[in-house]
Structure formats: C-alpha cells, structure tokens
Amino acid sequence: MSPPLTPDGRYIVVRGRLWRAANPALDDATRQAAVDRLMTARRAIARGDMSARAEVQAAKEALGERGPVWWDDGAPDLNRHMVRNTPYADWFAALEG
C-alpha cells in the first residue's frame, strides 16, 4: 500500500510525519535517472560506503525531495513535520477514521 499523498501533492505521510514528495513536473526520464542514482547510492551505503551519502543527498535534491521546494506559491516547507501540527491535520484525521 502506498503512503497517502496530500491533496496538493506536496507530501507523503509516513507514520504521521510529512515527507516531501518528488516533483511531479519532472519528466519520466529525469525522474528515473534520479531514482536510479538514489538506489545505487543506497546500495553503496548498505555495503558500508558512507561516502555515498552525498550522492543520496544529490539524488534527493534532483527529485525535489530535499533542497529548495519545487512549488512556487510561497507556501512553507513542512517536510518532516508531524501532520497533526500542520494545515493538513483535518485532512489526515479524516483519512484515519
């Protein structure tokens, strides 16, 4: 089951916490290249290569999950906030029950 995506598509919710979603404006080839890069770096870390952490960061920035926000309406970045403490609280509560 996929984690819920906020109505505006900016975040997924995992264990009650908002995590920035990938930029939906990325074309498929660009997105897939960044995902491939991310997974390669994660495998390197699993093998003990901690120098690959910078590559994880770069790939997540390329996806729009880290770094500057990909939306342009001036809304704040709520990445890593508990959903119950954000404007998404009512939406999420309705999903849960």
N, C-alpha and C positions, 0 to 999 in steps of 0.2 A: 504494500500500500504506500502510495506517495504521501509525503507530508503536505498539509494544507498550504495553499498559496493565498496570500492576502488578496482581497478583491482588486487592488490596484496592481498586483503582480510584482510588487517590490520585494516581498519577503516570503520565505517559507517558515513554518513554525515547527520546531523540533523540541519536544519536552517542555513546551510552554515558553520557549525563547524564540525571538525573531532572528533569522539569519538572512542576509541579503541574497536575493535570487540573482541568477545570471541575467545579464542584459538581454531582453527579448528582441532587441533590434539587431543583434549580431546575426550575420548570415550563417548558414549551416556550416560552411567550410571553415570559417573563422572560429566558430564555437567548437567544432570538433577538434581543430588543431590545438586549441587551448585545453580542452578536456584531455586529449592525448598527452600533452605536455604535463598536465597536472598528475595524471595517473602514473606516468613514467617517474616523475619526481617522488611520488608517494611510495612507489615500489623501491626506489633507491633508499629512502628513509627507512623502510622496513628491513632493508639489508644492513642498516647501520650507518649509512652515508648521511650524516647530519648536514653536510654542506648543501644537500638538495633542498633544504628548507627555503632557501632564497628562490629556487625555481618554483616551488609551490606558491610562494607569495606572488611571483611574477605571473604565473598562470591564473591565479585567482583574480589578480588585477585585470588581466586581459579579458576574463569572463565578466568583470564588473562586480564581482562578489566582495572585493576589497578595493581600497583606494577611493578616488573620487566617485561620488554617486553618479549613476547613469541617467537619472531623471533631471529635468531642468526647470521644475516649477518652484524651486526653493524650499521644498519640504525637507525637514531634518532627516539625518540618517539615524535610524533606530536600531541598527544592527546590534545584536547581542542583548537587547533589552528584553525583559520579561514582558510578554504580550499583555499581561494583565495591567501593566503600568503604562500603556500606550493608547493612542486613539483606536487601536484595533481590538481593545478589550471586549466590547459588546459583541462584535462580530465573532470573536473566538469563543466567547461564552455560549453563543447560540449554536455553534458547531458541536460543542461538547454536550449539550444537553437540552 
